[in-house]
Amino acid sequence: MKPLILAVALVMLASTARADTTFFGNELGNLLASETVCGLKYRPEAIEALVRKRVGGDLVEFASRLSLLTSNAAFDLKSMSADARAAHCMEVKKTAKSYGFID
């Protein structure tokens, strides 16, 4: 019984880590797509450090998933109204600053 419980716990832990990485990929894709639209200039070294910290080395698919999520966010940004974009960019600036992407 104990090996089964351990196996279930490991699967749940791996699923949680992957879900967290997917959420992070979505958030990062949104930030990256917003850089130009919001008139920002990010520090590449800050992005690299954050990805290194948040993404495990065994998630080969992260780069392709991030590319897709960034493209999707860029598409969504094109259809935003000026007011929605202003609110969006305000939040992006706060998040980018918290990650050290900008001053």
C-alpha angles and dihedrals in degrees: 000000000000093000089053092050090048092049092050091048092051092049091049091049092050091048091050092049091049092047090050090050091049091051090048091049090053092049093046092046089054092049093048093048090049097052097090096031090055094044095246134141114208128205107245091208090058091052091049092049092050093049091047089052099044105034123067119230092242097063101095092164093060094090095052092043090050090051091053093046091049091051091049092050091048089053091050092049091058092063097046119115117240091255093049090047091051091053091044093051092048090057093042091054091052092049094043090051092049089054092048094246090127138013 
